[in-house]
Amino acid sequence: MIKKNSHRAGKWRSTLVGALLGVLVVQVFLVRWLAQSQVDSAQERNVAEAAARVAEARCLETASPRTRDACRVVTAR
């Protein structure tokens, strides 16, 4: 009788350990996905900021002060 209960306890523990390992694996993949998403977002933001800087530099190279002021208003948004 005692052996049956100890066998049940062992089965219960192994099920719990298996479930915890499964949750750990899922968590690792979610963290990996989140980190990659953050890196991708940062790269896209850097590209967009670089394009904005180039556009602003081109705009400020124009000869007319009126067009430079118009560029500053547009890029300030």
C-alpha positions in Angstrom: 0.0 0.0 0.0 2.8 2.4 0.8 4.5 1.7 -2.5 1.3 2.7 -4.4 1.2 6.1 -2.7 4.9 6.8 -3.3 4.5 5.8 -6.9 1.6 8.3 -7.2 3.7 11.0 -5.6 6.5 10.3 -8.0 4.2 10.5 -11.0 2.7 13.7 -9.7 6.2 15.2 -9.2 7.4 14.2 -12.7 4.2 15.7 -14.2 4.8 18.9 -12.4 8.5 19.0 -13.4 7.5 18.3 -17.0 5.0 21.1 -17.0 7.4 23.6 -15.5 10.0 22.7 -18.1 7.4 23.2 -20.8 6.6 26.7 -19.4 10.3 27.5 -19.2 10.8 26.6 -22.8 7.8 28.8 -23.9 9.1 31.6 -21.7 12.6 31.4 -23.4 11.0 31.6 -26.8 8.8 34.6 -25.8 11.8 36.5 -24.4 13.8 35.8 -27.5 11.0 37.0 -29.7 10.5 40.1 -27.6 14.2 41.0 -27.7 14.3 40.5 -31.5 11.2 42.7 -31.9 12.9 45.4 -29.9 16.0 45.2 -32.0 14.0 45.4 -35.2 12.1 48.4 -34.0 15.2 50.2 -33.0 16.8 49.6 -36.4 13.7 50.9 -38.2 13.6 54.0 -35.9 17.3 54.6 -36.7 16.7 54.4 -40.5 13.7 56.7 -40.2 15.7 59.3 -38.1 18.6 59.1 -40.6 16.2 59.8 -43.5 14.7 62.7 -41.6 18.1 64.2 -41.0 19.0 63.8 -44.7 15.8 65.5 -45.7 16.3 68.3 -43.3 19.9 68.8 -44.4 18.8 69.0 -48.1 16.0 71.4 -47.2 18.4 73.7 -45.3 20.8 73.8 -48.3 18.3 75.7 -50.3 19.2 79.3 -51.0 16.0 81.0 -50.1 15.4 81.9 -46.4 11.6 81.5 -46.9 12.0 77.9 -48.1 14.4 77.2 -45.1 11.7 78.5 -42.7 9.1 76.3 -44.4 11.4 73.3 -44.1 11.9 74.0 -40.4 8.1 74.2 -39.9 7.5 70.9 -41.7 10.4 69.0 -39.9 9.3 70.4 -36.5 6.1 68.3 -36.7 
